[in-house]
């Protein structure tokens, strides 16, 4: 399923979003962005930001309700 392949590809983080979209058979990255947002409720870039480094194989974490990752803040 393209949704599962998209989630896994974004979570792994090594492939540019445009290349992932083309590999999954989308004619344009905008079509991929719309489909991904419809599937998950978030954009591919936002999803990648919340899962970067968290995916190590198996099932990627669900994105609905995922909190954004804070960058540069220290406790």
PDB file of N, CA, C, O and CB in Angstrom:
ATOM      1  N   UNK A   1       0.840  -1.179   0.000  1.00  0.00           N
ATOM      2  CA  UNK A   1       0.000   0.000   0.000  1.00  0.00           C
ATOM      3  C   UNK A   1       0.890   1.249   0.000  1.00  0.00           C
ATOM      4  O   UNK A   1       1.889   1.298   0.718  1.00  0.00           O
ATOM      5  CB  UNK A   1      -0.958  -0.006   1.223  1.00  0.00           C
ATOM      6  N   UNK A   2       0.535   2.239  -0.790  1.00  0.00           N
ATOM      7  CA  UNK A   2       1.353   3.449  -0.890  1.00  0.00           C
ATOM      8  C   UNK A   2       1.425   4.199   0.427  1.00  0.00           C
ATOM      9  O   UNK A   2       2.467   4.767   0.753  1.00  0.00           O
ATOM     10  CB  UNK A   2       0.807   4.362  -1.966  1.00  0.00           C
ATOM     11  N   UNK A   3       0.346   4.213   1.185  1.00  0.00           N
ATOM     12  CA  UNK A   3       0.343   4.926   2.471  1.00  0.00           C
ATOM     13  C   UNK A   3       1.426   4.360   3.394  1.00  0.00           C
ATOM     14  O   UNK A   3       2.211   5.114   3.969  1.00  0.00           O
ATOM     15  CB  UNK A   3      -1.053   4.823   3.151  1.00  0.00           C
ATOM     16  N   UNK A   4       1.466   3.057   3.531  1.00  0.00           N
ATOM     17  CA  UNK A   4       2.456   2.424   4.410  1.00  0.00           C
ATOM     18  C   UNK A   4       3.880   2.669   3.922  1.00  0.00           C
ATOM     19  O   UNK A   4       4.778   2.926   4.724  1.00  0.00           O
ATOM     20  CB  UNK A   4       2.195   0.921   4.507  1.00  0.00           C
ATOM     21  N   UNK A   5       4.086   2.590   2.604  1.00  0.00           N
ATOM     22  CA  UNK A   5       5.420   2.842   2.045  1.00  0.00           C
ATOM     23  C   UNK A   5       5.820   4.298   2.264  1.00  0.00           C
ATOM     24  O   UNK A   5       6.986   4.585   2.535  1.00  0.00           O
ATOM     25  CB  UNK A   5       5.453   2.499   0.536  1.00  0.00           C
ATOM     26  N   UNK A   6       4.861   5.222   2.149  1.00  0.00           N
ATOM     27  CA  UNK A   6       5.149   6.640   2.373  1.00  0.00           C
ATOM     28  C   UNK A   6       5.537   6.895   3.822  1.00  0.00           C
ATOM     29  O   UNK A   6       6.501   7.612   4.089  1.00  0.00           O
ATOM     30  CB  UNK A   6       3.939   7.499   1.996  1.00  0.00           C
ATOM     31  N   UNK A   7       4.798   6.316   4.751  1.00  0.00           N
ATOM     32  CA  UNK A   7       5.092   6.498   6.173  1.00  0.00           C
ATOM     33  C   UNK A   7       6.475   5.929   6.504  1.00  0.00           C
ATOM     34  O   UNK A   7       7.263   6.571   7.199  1.00  0.00           O
ATOM     35  CB  UNK A   7       4.005   5.819   7.046  1.00  0.00           C
ATOM     36  N   UNK A   8       6.764   4.735   6.009  1.00  0.00           N
ATOM     37  CA  UNK A   8       8.068   4.125   6.280  1.00  0.00           C
ATOM     38  C   UNK A   8       9.194   4.952   5.666  1.00  0.00           C
ATOM     39  O   UNK A   8      10.223   5.176   6.303  1.00  0.00           O
ATOM     40  CB  UNK A   8       8.112   2.686   5.738  1.00  0.00           C
ATOM     41  N   UNK A   9       8.998   5.402   4.433  1.00  0.00           N
ATOM     42  CA  UNK A   9      10.031   6.194   3.766  1.00  0.00           C
ATOM     43  C   UNK A   9      10.300   7.510   4.464  1.00  0.00           C
ATOM     44  O   UNK A   9      11.453   7.923   4.583  1.00  0.00           O
ATOM     45  CB  UNK A   9       9.640   6.456   2.342  1.00  0.00           C
ATOM     46  N   UNK A  10       9.251   8.175   4.927  1.00  0.00           N
ATOM     47  CA  UNK A  10       9.432   9.447   5.640  1.00  0.00           C
ATOM     48  C   UNK A  10      10.090   9.229   6.997  1.00  0.00           C
ATOM     49  O   UNK A  10      10.941  10.014   7.414  1.00  0.00           O
ATOM     50  CB  UNK A  10       8.083  10.158   5.821  1.00  0.00           C
ATOM     51  N   UNK A  11       9.697   8.172   7.676  1.00  0.00           N
ATOM     52  CA  UNK A  11      10.266   7.904   8.998  1.00  0.00           C
ATOM     53  C   UNK A  11      11.755   7.566   8.907  1.00  0.00           C
ATOM     54  O   UNK A  11      12.530   7.939   9.789  1.00  0.00           O
ATOM     55  CB  UNK A  11       9.510   6.758   9.677  1.00  0.00           C
ATOM     56  N   UNK A  12      12.157   6.866   7.852  1.00  0.00           N
ATOM     57  CA  UNK A  12      13.574   6.545   7.678  1.00  0.00           C
ATOM     58  C   UNK A  12      14.377   7.800   7.390  1.00  0.00           C
ATOM     59  O   UNK A  12      15.519   7.923   7.832  1.00  0.00           O
ATOM     60  CB  UNK A  12      13.763   5.528   6.549  1.00  0.00           C
ATOM     61  N   UNK A  13      13.786   8.737   6.649  1.00  0.00           N
ATOM     62  CA  UNK A  13      14.354  10.064   6.475  1.00  0.00           C
ATOM     63  C   UNK A  13      15.490  10.252   5.501  1.00  0.00           C
ATOM     64  O   UNK A  13      15.984  11.374   5.390  1.00  0.00           O
ATOM     65  CB  UNK A  13      14.795  10.508   7.720  1.00  0.00           C
ATOM     66  N   UNK A  14      15.940   9.246   4.790  1.00  0.00           N
ATOM     67  CA  UNK A  14      17.097   9.413   3.925  1.00  0.00           C
ATOM     68  C   UNK A  14      16.796   9.910   2.523  1.00  0.00           C
ATOM     69  O   UNK A  14      17.703  10.363   1.825  1.00  0.00           O
ATOM     70  CB  UNK A  14      17.802   8.143   3.827  1.00  0.00           C
ATOM     71  N   UNK A  15      15.554   9.836   2.100  1.00  0.00           N
ATOM     72  CA  UNK A  15      15.186  10.148   0.717  1.00  0.00           C
ATOM     73  C   UNK A  15      14.418  11.470   0.669  1.00  0.00           C
ATOM     74  O   UNK A  15      13.505  11.674   1.469  1.00  0.00           O
ATOM     75  CB  UNK A  15      14.335   9.001   0.101  1.00  0.00           C
ATOM     76  N   UNK A  16      14.762  12.352  -0.232  1.00  0.00           N
ATOM     77  CA  UNK A  16      13.997  13.597  -0.377  1.00  0.00           C
ATOM     78  C   UNK A  16      12.517  13.299  -0.664  1.00  0.00           C
ATOM     79  O   UNK A  16      12.200  12.309  -1.323  1.00  0.00           O
ATOM     80  CB  UNK A  16      14.597  14.469  -1.509  1.00  0.00           C
ATOM     81  N   UNK A  17      11.632  14.142  -0.179  1.00  0.00           N
ATOM     82  CA  UNK A  17      10.202  13.912  -0.330  1.00  0.00           C
ATOM     83  C   UNK A  17       9.809  13.814  -1.802  1.00  0.00           C
ATOM     84  O   UNK A  17       8.989  12.968  -2.159  1.00  0.00           O
ATOM     85  CB  UNK A  17       9.414  15.027   0.352  1.00  0.00           C
ATOM     86  N   UNK A  18      10.370  14.654  -2.658  1.00  0.00           N
ATOM     87  CA  UNK A  18      10.036  14.609  -4.085  1.00  0.00           C
ATOM     88  C   UNK A  18      10.423  13.263  -4.702  1.00  0.00           C
ATOM     89  O   UNK A  18       9.683  12.726  -5.526  1.00  0.00           O
ATOM     90  CB  UNK A  18      10.740  15.752  -4.833  1.00  0.00           C
ATOM     91  N   UNK A  19      11.569  12.721  -4.310  1.00  0.00           N
ATOM     92  CA  UNK A  19      11.995  11.410  -4.840  1.00  0.00           C
ATOM     93  C   UNK A  19      11.107  10.295  -4.300  1.00  0.00           C
ATOM     94  O   UNK A  19      10.776   9.359  -5.028  1.00  0.00           O
ATOM     95  CB  UNK A  19      13.476  11.128  -4.477  1.00  0.00           C
ATOM     96  N   UNK A  20      10.722  10.386  -3.040  1.00  0.00           N
ATOM     97  CA  UNK A  20       9.820   9.395  -2.453  1.00  0.00           C
ATOM     98  C   UNK A  20       8.487   9.417  -3.195  1.00  0.00           C
ATOM     99  O   UNK A  20       7.938   8.365  -3.521  1.00  0.00           O
ATOM    100  CB  UNK A  20       9.608   9.667  -0.937  1.00  0.00           C
ATOM    101  N   UNK A  21       7.973  10.603  -3.458  1.00  0.00           N
ATOM    102  CA  UNK A  21       6.707  10.737  -4.180  1.00  0.00           C
ATOM    103  C   UNK A  21       6.799  10.082  -5.555  1.00  0.00           C
ATOM    104  O   UNK A  21       5.890   9.355  -5.955  1.00  0.00           O
ATOM    105  CB  UNK A  21       6.321  12.221  -4.324  1.00  0.00           C
ATOM    106  N   UNK A  22       7.884  10.331  -6.277  1.00  0.00           N
ATOM    107  CA  UNK A  22       8.067   9.744  -7.607  1.00  0.00           C
ATOM    108  C   UNK A  22       8.196   8.223  -7.517  1.00  0.00           C
ATOM    109  O   UNK A  22       7.621   7.500  -8.331  1.00  0.00           O
ATOM    110  CB  UNK A  22       9.311  10.343  -8.292  1.00  0.00           C
ATOM    111  N   UNK A  23       8.944   7.744  -6.536  1.00  0.00           N
ATOM    112  CA  UNK A  23       9.119   6.292  -6.371  1.00  0.00           C
ATOM    113  C   UNK A  23       7.792   5.598  -6.084  1.00  0.00           C
ATOM    114  O   UNK A  23       7.581   4.457  -6.496  1.00  0.00           O
ATOM    115  CB  UNK A  23      10.111   5.999  -5.238  1.00  0.00           C
ATOM    116  N   UNK A  24       6.901   6.288  -5.377  1.00  0.00           N
ATOM    117  CA  UNK A  24       5.603   5.713  -5.033  1.00  0.00           C
ATOM    118  C   UNK A  24       4.585   5.852  -6.165  1.00  0.00           C
ATOM    119  O   UNK A  24       3.451   5.389  -6.046  1.00  0.00           O
ATOM    120  CB  UNK A  24       5.064   6.371  -3.780  1.00  0.00           C
ATOM    121  N   UNK A  25       4.999   6.498  -7.274  1.00  0.00           N
ATOM    122  CA  UNK A  25       4.134   6.564  -8.436  1.00  0.00           C
ATOM    123  C   UNK A  25       3.294   7.819  -8.558  1.00  0.00           C
ATOM    124  O   UNK A  25       2.386   7.869  -9.388  1.00  0.00           O
ATOM    125  CB  UNK A  25       3.252   5.415  -8.430  1.00  0.00           C
ATOM    126  N   UNK A  26       3.571   8.836  -7.752  1.00  0.00           N
ATOM    127  CA  UNK A  26       2.841  10.094  -7.866  1.00  0.00           C
ATOM    128  C   UNK A  26       3.445  10.909  -9.001  1.00  0.00           C
ATOM    129  O   UNK A  26       4.666  11.004  -9.129  1.00  0.00           O
ATOM    130  CB  UNK A  26       2.879  10.891  -6.528  1.00  0.00           C
ATOM    131  N   UNK A  27       2.584  11.496  -9.822  1.00  0.00           N
ATOM    132  CA  UNK A  27       3.060  12.260 -10.970  1.00  0.00           C
ATOM    133  C   UNK A  27       3.666  13.598 -10.547  1.00  0.00           C
ATOM    134  O   UNK A  27       4.526  14.137 -11.243  1.00  0.00           O
ATOM    135  CB  UNK A  27       1.921  12.494 -11.951  1.00  0.00           C
ATOM    136  N   UNK A  28       3.222  14.134  -9.411  1.00  0.00           N
ATOM    137  CA  UNK A  28       3.744  15.404  -8.880  1.00  0.00           C
ATOM    138  C   UNK A  28       3.832  15.323  -7.369  1.00  0.00           C
ATOM    139  O   UNK A  28       3.055  14.609  -6.734  1.00  0.00           O
ATOM    140  CB  UNK A  28       2.848  16.603  -9.306  1.00  0.00           C
ATOM    141  N   UNK A  29       4.789  16.060  -6.783  1.00  0.00           N
ATOM    142  CA  UNK A  29       4.885  16.017  -5.323  1.00  0.00           C
ATOM    143  C   UNK A  29       3.668  16.646  -4.672  1.00  0.00           C
ATOM    144  O   UNK A  29       3.323  16.283  -3.547  1.00  0.00           O
ATOM    145  CB  UNK A  29       6.149  16.723  -4.850  1.00  0.00           C
ATOM    146  N   UNK A  30       3.005  17.582  -5.346  1.00  0.00           N
ATOM    147  CA  UNK A  30       1.807  18.185  -4.744  1.00  0.00           C
ATOM    148  C   UNK A  30       0.706  17.142  -4.575  1.00  0.00           C
ATOM    149  O   UNK A  30      -0.044  17.184  -3.599  1.00  0.00           O
ATOM    150  CB  UNK A  30       1.297  19.361  -5.608  1.00  0.00           C
ATOM    151  N   UNK A  31       0.605  16.215  -5.512  1.00  0.00           N
ATOM    152  CA  UNK A  31      -0.375  15.132  -5.384  1.00  0.00           C
ATOM    153  C   UNK A  31      -0.028  14.241  -4.197  1.00  0.00           C
ATOM    154  O   UNK A  31      -0.911  13.803  -3.461  1.00  0.00           O
ATOM    155  CB  UNK A  31      -0.437  14.295  -6.682  1.00  0.00           C
ATOM    156  N   UNK A  32       1.265  13.976  -4.017  1.00  0.00           N
ATOM    157  CA  UNK A  32       1.701  13.185  -2.861  1.00  0.00           C
ATOM    158  C   UNK A  32       1.385  13.910  -1.560  1.00  0.00           C
ATOM    159  O   UNK A  32       0.886  13.294  -0.618  1.00  0.00           O
ATOM    160  CB  UNK A  32       3.207  12.888  -2.948  1.00  0.00           C
ATOM    161  N   UNK A  33       1.669  15.215  -1.490  1.00  0.00           N
ATOM    162  CA  UNK A  33       1.376  16.001  -0.281  1.00  0.00           C
ATOM    163  C   UNK A  33      -0.119  15.943   0.065  1.00  0.00           C
ATOM    164  O   UNK A  33      -0.492  15.755   1.224  1.00  0.00           O
ATOM    165  CB  UNK A  33       1.818  17.474  -0.477  1.00  0.00           C
ATOM    166  N   UNK A  34      -0.958  16.106  -0.949  1.00  0.00           N
ATOM    167  CA  UNK A  34      -2.416  16.064  -0.700  1.00  0.00           C
ATOM    168  C   UNK A  34      -2.847  14.682  -0.205  1.00  0.00           C
ATOM    169  O   UNK A  34      -3.614  14.568   0.751  1.00  0.00           O
ATOM    170  CB  UNK A  34      -3.200  16.429  -1.990  1.00  0.00           C
ATOM    171  N   UNK A  35      -2.350  13.642  -0.862  1.00  0.00           N
ATOM    172  CA  UNK A  35      -2.714  12.280  -0.453  1.00  0.00           C
ATOM    173  C   UNK A  35      -2.214  11.988   0.951  1.00  0.00           C
ATOM    174  O   UNK A  35      -2.947  11.413   1.755  1.00  0.00           O
ATOM    175  CB  UNK A  35      -2.147  11.248  -1.439  1.00  0.00           C
ATOM    176  N   UNK A  36      -0.974  12.373   1.266  1.00  0.00           N
ATOM    177  CA  UNK A  36      -0.421  12.092   2.586  1.00  0.00           C
ATOM    178  C   UNK A  36      -1.211  12.821   3.673  1.00  0.00           C
ATOM    179  O   UNK A  36      -1.479  12.267   4.739  1.00  0.00           O
ATOM    180  CB  UNK A  36       1.059  12.496   2.644  1.00  0.00           C
ATOM    181  N   UNK A  37      -1.576  14.061   3.389  1.00  0.00           N
ATOM    182  CA  UNK A  37      -2.356  14.831   4.367  1.00  0.00           C
ATOM    183  C   UNK A  37      -3.736  14.197   4.570  1.00  0.00           C
ATOM    184  O   UNK A  37      -4.249  14.174   5.688  1.00  0.00           O
ATOM    185  CB  UNK A  37      -2.505  16.305   3.907  1.00  0.00           C
ATOM    186  N   UNK A  38      -4.325  13.693   3.509  1.00  0.00           N
ATOM    187  CA  UNK A  38      -5.620  13.025   3.600  1.00  0.00           C
ATOM    188  C   UNK A  38      -5.493  11.733   4.420  1.00  0.00           C
ATOM    189  O   UNK A  38      -6.374  11.414   5.219  1.00  0.00           O
ATOM    190  CB  UNK A  38      -6.173  12.720   2.184  1.00  0.00           C
ATOM    191  N   UNK A  39      -4.403  10.996   4.220  1.00  0.00           N
ATOM    192  CA  UNK A  39      -4.196   9.743   4.942  1.00  0.00           C
ATOM    193  C   UNK A  39      -3.905   9.953   6.426  1.00  0.00           C
ATOM    194  O   UNK A  39      -4.387   9.200   7.271  1.00  0.00           O
ATOM    195  CB  UNK A  39      -3.064   8.976   4.312  1.00  0.00           C
ATOM    196  N   UNK A  40      -3.114  10.981   6.738  1.00  0.00           N
ATOM    197  CA  UNK A  40      -2.580  11.101   8.095  1.00  0.00           C
ATOM    198  C   UNK A  40      -3.022  12.343   8.861  1.00  0.00           C
ATOM    199  O   UNK A  40      -2.930  12.381  10.088  1.00  0.00           O
ATOM    200  CB  UNK A  40      -1.109  11.087   8.033  1.00  0.00           C
ATOM    201  N   UNK A  41      -3.501  13.357   8.146  1.00  0.00           N
ATOM    202  CA  UNK A  41      -3.873  14.600   8.811  1.00  0.00           C
ATOM    203  C   UNK A  41      -2.715  15.559   8.987  1.00  0.00           C
ATOM    204  O   UNK A  41      -2.873  16.597   9.629  1.00  0.00           O
ATOM    205  CB  UNK A  41      -4.467  14.302  10.140  1.00  0.00           C
ATOM    206  N   UNK A  42      -1.560  15.242   8.436  1.00  0.00           N
ATOM    207  CA  UNK A  42      -0.386  16.109   8.541  1.00  0.00           C
ATOM    208  C   UNK A  42       0.381  16.092   7.223  1.00  0.00           C
ATOM    209  O   UNK A  42       0.141  15.234   6.373  1.00  0.00           O
ATOM    210  CB  UNK A  42       0.532  15.662   9.714  1.00  0.00           C
ATOM    211  N   UNK A  43       1.292  17.026   7.056  1.00  0.00           N
ATOM    212  CA  UNK A  43       2.088  17.068   5.831  1.00  0.00           C
ATOM    213  C   UNK A  43       3.266  16.094   5.917  1.00  0.00           C
ATOM    214  O   UNK A  43       3.665  15.706   7.015  1.00  0.00           O
ATOM    215  CB  UNK A  43       2.597  18.499   5.571  1.00  0.00           C
ATOM    216  N   UNK A  44       3.820  15.699   4.780  1.00  0.00           N
ATOM    217  CA  UNK A  44       4.987  14.807   4.809  1.00  0.00           C
ATOM    218  C   UNK A  44       6.164  15.399   5.593  1.00  0.00           C
ATOM    219  O   UNK A  44       6.818  14.683   6.352  1.00  0.00           O
ATOM    220  CB  UNK A  44       5.431  14.493   3.387  1.00  0.00           C
ATOM    221  N   UNK A  45       6.438  16.683   5.422  1.00  0.00           N
ATOM    222  CA  UNK A  45       7.547  17.316   6.141  1.00  0.00           C
ATOM    223  C   UNK A  45       7.328  17.349   7.635  1.00  0.00           C
ATOM    224  O   UNK A  45       8.256  17.106   8.406  1.00  0.00           O
ATOM    225  CB  UNK A  45       7.758  18.715   5.640  1.00  0.00           C
ATOM    226  N   UNK A  46       6.109  17.649   8.053  1.00  0.00           N
ATOM    227  CA  UNK A  46       5.802  17.673   9.484  1.00  0.00           C
ATOM    228  C   UNK A  46       5.901  16.274  10.074  1.00  0.00           C
ATOM    229  O   UNK A  46       6.399  16.095  11.185  1.00  0.00           O
ATOM    230  CB  UNK A  46       4.399  18.256   9.729  1.00  0.00           C
ATOM    231  N   UNK A  47       5.422  15.280   9.324  1.00  0.00           N
ATOM    232  CA  UNK A  47       5.507  13.901   9.796  1.00  0.00           C
ATOM    233  C   UNK A  47       6.960  13.476   9.964  1.00  0.00           C
ATOM    234  O   UNK A  47       7.333  12.869  10.968  1.00  0.00           O
ATOM    235  CB  UNK A  47       4.787  12.955   8.826  1.00  0.00           C
ATOM    236  N   UNK A  48       7.770  13.805   8.968  1.00  0.00           N
ATOM    237  CA  UNK A  48       9.186  13.444   9.034  1.00  0.00           C
ATOM    238  C   UNK A  48       9.845  14.101  10.249  1.00  0.00           C
ATOM    239  O   UNK A  48      10.655  13.468  10.926  1.00  0.00           O
ATOM    240  CB  UNK A  48       9.915  13.861   7.735  1.00  0.00           C
ATOM    241  N   UNK A  49       9.510  15.346  10.527  1.00  0.00           N
ATOM    242  CA  UNK A  49      10.084  16.054  11.672  1.00  0.00           C
ATOM    243  C   UNK A  49       9.722  15.424  13.004  1.00  0.00           C
ATOM    244  O   UNK A  49      10.530  15.443  13.932  1.00  0.00           O
ATOM    245  CB  UNK A  49       9.636  17.483  11.665  1.00  0.00           C
ATOM    246  N   UNK A  50       8.516  14.862  13.118  1.00  0.00           N
ATOM    247  CA  UNK A  50       8.103  14.264  14.386  1.00  0.00           C
ATOM    248  C   UNK A  50       8.631  12.853  14.564  1.00  0.00           C
ATOM    249  O   UNK A  50       8.669  12.341  15.683  1.00  0.00           O
ATOM    250  CB  UNK A  50       6.601  14.253  14.487  1.00  0.00           C
ATOM    251  N   UNK A  51       9.043  12.212  13.461  1.00  0.00           N
ATOM    252  CA  UNK A  51       9.505  10.824  13.566  1.00  0.00           C
ATOM    253  C   UNK A  51      10.989  10.657  13.332  1.00  0.00           C
ATOM    254  O   UNK A  51      11.499   9.542  13.440  1.00  0.00           O
ATOM    255  CB  UNK A  51       8.765   9.973  12.598  1.00  0.00           C
ATOM    256  N   UNK A  52      11.705  11.732  13.011  1.00  0.00           N
ATOM    257  CA  UNK A  52      13.134  11.615  12.689  1.00  0.00           C
ATOM    258  C   UNK A  52      13.877  10.920  13.826  1.00  0.00           C
ATOM    259  O   UNK A  52      13.868  11.371  14.971  1.00  0.00           O
ATOM    260  CB  UNK A  52      13.753  13.010  12.419  1.00  0.00           C
ATOM    261  N   UNK A  53      14.513   9.820  13.477  1.00  0.00           N
ATOM    262  CA  UNK A  53      15.304   9.077  14.451  1.00  0.00           C
ATOM    263  C   UNK A  53      14.492   8.106  15.284  1.00  0.00           C
ATOM    264  O   UNK A  53      15.068   7.302  16.017  1.00  0.00           O
ATOM    265  CB  UNK A  53      16.001  10.024  15.353  1.00  0.00           C
ATOM    266  N   UNK A  54      13.161   8.156  15.193  1.00  0.00           N
ATOM    267  CA  UNK A  54      12.335   7.281  16.019  1.00  0.00           C
ATOM    268  C   UNK A  54      12.066   5.945  15.342  1.00  0.00           C
ATOM    269  O   UNK A  54      11.791   4.960  16.027  1.00  0.00           O
ATOM    270  CB  UNK A  54      11.023   7.962  16.351  1.00  0.00           C
ATOM    271  N   UNK A  55      12.137   5.884  14.020  1.00  0.00           N
ATOM    272  CA  UNK A  55      11.788   4.682  13.277  1.00  0.00           C
ATOM    273  C   UNK A  55      13.009   3.794  13.086  1.00  0.00           C
ATOM    274  O   UNK A  55      14.036   4.234  12.569  1.00  0.00           O
ATOM    275  CB  UNK A  55      11.181   5.046  11.923  1.00  0.00           C
ATOM    276  N   UNK A  56      12.887   2.566  13.501  1.00  0.00           N
ATOM    277  CA  UNK A  56      13.992   1.618  13.352  1.00  0.00           C
ATOM    278  C   UNK A  56      13.518   0.319  12.726  1.00  0.00           C
ATOM    279  O   UNK A  56      14.084  -0.740  12.998  1.00  0.00           O
ATOM    280  CB  UNK A  56      14.642   1.337  14.704  1.00  0.00           C
ATOM    281  N   UNK A  57      12.492   0.382  11.894  1.00  0.00           N
ATOM    282  CA  UNK A  57      11.948  -0.821  11.284  1.00  0.00           C
ATOM    283  C   UNK A  57      10.647  -1.197  11.968  1.00  0.00           C
ATOM    284  O   UNK A  57      10.263  -0.590  12.967  1.00  0.00           O
ATOM    285  CB  UNK A  57      12.955  -1.979  11.360  1.00  0.00           C
ATOM    286  N   UNK A  58       9.973  -2.199  11.427  1.00  0.00           N
ATOM    287  CA  UNK A  58       8.684  -2.566  11.983  1.00  0.00           C
ATOM    288  C   UNK A  58       7.635  -1.559  11.563  1.00  0.00           C
ATOM    289  O   UNK A  58       7.633  -1.086  10.426  1.00  0.00           O
ATOM    290  CB  UNK A  58       8.755  -2.662  13.507  1.00  0.00           C
ATOM    291  N   UNK A  59       6.754  -1.236  12.473  1.00  0.00           N
ATOM    292  CA  UNK A  59       5.663  -0.324  12.162  1.00  0.00           C
ATOM    293  C   UNK A  59       6.036   1.087  12.566  1.00  0.00           C
ATOM    294  O   UNK A  59       6.456   1.325  13.699  1.00  0.00           O
ATOM    295  CB  UNK A  59       4.371  -0.757  12.862  1.00  0.00           C
ATOM    296  N   UNK A  60       5.885   2.011  11.654  1.00  0.00           N
ATOM    297  CA  UNK A  60       6.148   3.416  11.952  1.00  0.00           C
ATOM    298  C   UNK A  60       5.070   3.923  12.900  1.00  0.00           C
ATOM    299  O   UNK A  60       3.936   3.448  12.849  1.00  0.00           O
ATOM    300  CB  UNK A  60       6.193   4.272  10.649  1.00  0.00           C
ATOM    301  N   UNK A  61       5.399   4.874  13.758  1.00  0.00           N
ATOM    302  CA  UNK A  61       4.415   5.405  14.695  1.00  0.00           C
ATOM    303  C   UNK A  61       3.306   6.138  13.955  1.00  0.00           C
ATOM    304  O   UNK A  61       3.533   6.718  12.893  1.00  0.00           O
ATOM    305  CB  UNK A  61       5.085   6.340  15.706  1.00  0.00           C
ATOM    306  N   UNK A  62       2.099   6.109  14.525  1.00  0.00           N
ATOM    307  CA  UNK A  62       0.972   6.834  13.937  1.00  0.00           C
ATOM    308  C   UNK A  62       1.202   8.324  14.088  1.00  0.00           C
ATOM    309  O   UNK A  62       1.791   8.773  15.071  1.00  0.00           O
ATOM    310  CB  UNK A  62      -0.367   6.420  14.596  1.00  0.00           C
ATOM    311  N   UNK A  63       0.738   9.089  13.114  1.00  0.00           N
ATOM    312  CA  UNK A  63       1.002  10.519  13.153  1.00  0.00           C
ATOM    313  C   UNK A  63      -0.141  11.321  13.746  1.00  0.00           C
ATOM    314  O   UNK A  63       0.080  12.448  14.187  1.00  0.00           O
ATOM    315  CB  UNK A  63       1.294  11.016  11.779  1.00  0.00           C
ATOM    316  N   UNK A  64      -1.327  10.800  13.774  1.00  0.00           N
ATOM    317  CA  UNK A  64      -2.445  11.577  14.304  1.00  0.00           C
ATOM    318  C   UNK A  64      -2.207  11.866  15.778  1.00  0.00           C
ATOM    319  O   UNK A  64      -1.948  10.960  16.570  1.00  0.00           O
ATOM    320  CB  UNK A  64      -3.788  10.828  14.103  1.00  0.00           C
ATOM    321  N   UNK A  65      -2.298  13.125  16.127  1.00  0.00           N
ATOM    322  CA  UNK A  65      -2.128  13.523  17.505  1.00  0.00           C
ATOM    323  C   UNK A  65      -0.684  13.644  17.947  1.00  0.00           C
ATOM    324  O   UNK A  65      -0.412  13.935  19.112  1.00  0.00           O
ATOM    325  CB  UNK A  65      -2.817  12.567  18.371  1.00  0.00           C
ATOM    326  N   UNK A  66       0.228  13.428  17.047  1.00  0.00           N
ATOM    327  CA  UNK A  66       1.649  13.523  17.407  1.00  0.00           C
ATOM    328  C   UNK A  66       2.009  14.975  17.718  1.00  0.00           C
ATOM    329  O   UNK A  66       1.637  15.890  16.983  1.00  0.00           O
ATOM    330  CB  UNK A  66       2.549  12.973  16.260  1.00  0.00           C
ATOM    331  N   UNK A  67       2.718  15.167  18.789  1.00  0.00           N
ATOM    332  CA  UNK A  67       3.129  16.521  19.169  1.00  0.00           C
ATOM    333  C   UNK A  67       4.324  16.950  18.328  1.00  0.00           C
ATOM    334  O   UNK A  67       5.185  16.130  18.010  1.00  0.00           O
ATOM    335  CB  UNK A  67       3.476  16.592  20.679  1.00  0.00           C
ATOM    336  N   UNK A  68       4.381  18.228  17.965  1.00  0.00           N
ATOM    337  CA  UNK A  68       5.544  18.694  17.205  1.00  0.00           C
ATOM    338  C   UNK A  68       6.806  18.634  18.043  1.00  0.00           C
ATOM    339  O   UNK A  68       6.764  18.746  19.268  1.00  0.00           O
ATOM    340  CB  UNK A  68       5.320  20.118  16.703  1.00  0.00           C
ATOM    341  N   UNK A  69       7.916  18.457  17.371  1.00  0.00           N
ATOM    342  CA  UNK A  69       9.191  18.373  18.049  1.00  0.00           C
ATOM    343  C   UNK A  69       9.748  19.780  18.253  1.00  0.00           C
ATOM    344  O   UNK A  69       9.830  20.567  17.310  1.00  0.00           O
ATOM    345  CB  UNK A  69      10.181  17.496  17.250  1.00  0.00           C
ATOM    346  N   UNK A  70      10.128  20.089  19.489  1.00  0.00           N
ATOM    347  CA  UNK A  70      10.739  21.390  19.762  1.00  0.00           C
ATOM    348  C   UNK A  70      12.221  21.300  19.456  1.00  0.00           C
ATOM    349  O   UNK A  70      12.865  20.298  19.767  1.00  0.00           O
ATOM    350  CB  UNK A  70      10.501  21.834  21.240  1.00  0.00           C
ATOM    351  N   UNK A  71      12.751  22.318  18.863  1.00  0.00           N
ATOM    352  CA  UNK A  71      14.162  22.328  18.525  1.00  0.00           C
ATOM    353  C   UNK A  71      14.830  23.512  19.220  1.00  0.00           C
ATOM    354  O   UNK A  71      14.281  24.613  19.247  1.00  0.00           O
ATOM    355  CB  UNK A  71      14.364  22.398  16.988  1.00  0.00           C
ATOM    356  N   UNK A  72      15.993  23.286  19.771  1.00  0.00           N
ATOM    357  CA  UNK A  72      16.799  24.353  20.320  1.00  0.00           C
ATOM    358  C   UNK A  72      16.403  24.834  21.708  1.00  0.00           C
ATOM    359  O   UNK A  72      16.977  25.806  22.199  1.00  0.00           O
ATOM    360  CB  UNK A  72      16.763  25.477  19.409  1.00  0.00           C
ATOM    361  N   UNK A  73      15.446  24.190  22.351  1.00  0.00           N
ATOM    362  CA  UNK A  73      15.072  24.611  23.686  1.00  0.00           C
ATOM    363  C   UNK A  73      15.746  23.694  24.700  1.00  0.00           C
ATOM    364  O   UNK A  73      15.800  22.476  24.529  1.00  0.00           O
ATOM    365  CB  UNK A  73      13.534  24.601  23.862  1.00  0.00           C
ATOM    366  N   UNK A  74      16.247  24.304  25.740  1.00  0.00           N
ATOM    367  CA  UNK A  74      16.889  23.517  26.802  1.00  0.00           C
ATOM    368  C   UNK A  74      16.073  23.631  28.070  1.00  0.00           C
ATOM    369  O   UNK A  74      15.463  24.666  28.341  1.00  0.00           O
ATOM    370  CB  UNK A  74      18.348  23.988  27.051  1.00  0.00           C
ATOM    371  N   UNK A  75      16.065  22.545  28.854  1.00  0.00           N
ATOM    372  CA  UNK A  75      15.312  22.577  30.106  1.00  0.00           C
ATOM    373  C   UNK A  75      16.197  23.025  31.247  1.00  0.00           C
ATOM    374  O   UNK A  75      15.738  23.115  32.386  1.00  0.00           O
ATOM    375  CB  UNK A  75      14.712  21.207  30.413  1.00  0.00           C
TER     376      UNK A  75
END
